[in-house]
Amino acid sequence: MPQPPNMNKMLQQVQKMQQDMVAAQEQLKNETVEASAGGGMVKVVVSGDLDVKSITIDAAAIDPEDPELLQDMVLAAVNEGLRSAQELAANKMGGLTGGLDLGGLGLPGF
């Protein structure tokens, strides 16, 4: 006969995981990633909580005859920055649920 799950132990694990996740989310606000496009002519800095902190555009990227090129470079750099920031967040948050033993409750996602 299988051992019933220890509910107190599970509750403690869930509470600790929640505290760890809040702490990790706070840390992500202070961590940043940088992305660039156009050989570095457009640079973007994004925080781990997906806030675009800065966009830097080299003067050489500003061509009044071709504004679409600059728009494309800004878009590419922002999207790459957001992807990198999401990856940073996923790596930081993903490790937090690994130690949770739900005692075979069969909960989806655990």
Residue pairs with C-beta under 8 A, 6 or more apart in sequence:
2 104
3 103
4 103
5 102
5 103
5 104
5 105
6 103
9 101
10 101
10 102
10 103
13 99
13 100
13 101
14 100
17 96
17 97
17 100
20 96
21 93
21 96
24 92
24 93
24 96
25 49
25 93
27 48
27 92
28 47
28 48
28 49
28 88
28 89
28 92
29 47
29 48
29 49
29 51
30 47
30 48
31 47
31 48
31 88
32 45
32 46
32 47
32 48
32 53
32 85
33 45
33 46
33 48
33 81
33 84
33 85
33 88
34 43
34 44
34 45
34 46
34 81
35 43
35 44
35 46
35 77
35 78
35 80
35 81
35 83
35 84
36 42
36 43
36 44
36 77
36 80
37 72
37 73
37 74
37 76
37 77
37 80
38 61
38 69
38 73
38 76
38 77
40 58
41 57
41 58
41 60
41 61
41 73
42 55
42 56
42 57
42 58
42 61
42 70
42 73
42 74
42 76
42 77
43 54
43 55
43 56
43 77
44 52
44 54
44 55
44 56
44 74
44 77
44 78
44 80
44 81
45 52
45 53
45 54
45 81
46 52
46 53
46 78
46 81
46 82
46 84
46 85
47 53
47 85
48 85
48 88
48 89
48 92
49 85
49 89
50 82
50 85
50 86
50 89
52 78
52 81
52 82
55 74
55 77
55 78
57 70
57 74
61 69
61 70
61 73
62 70
63 69
63 70
97 110
100 110
102 110
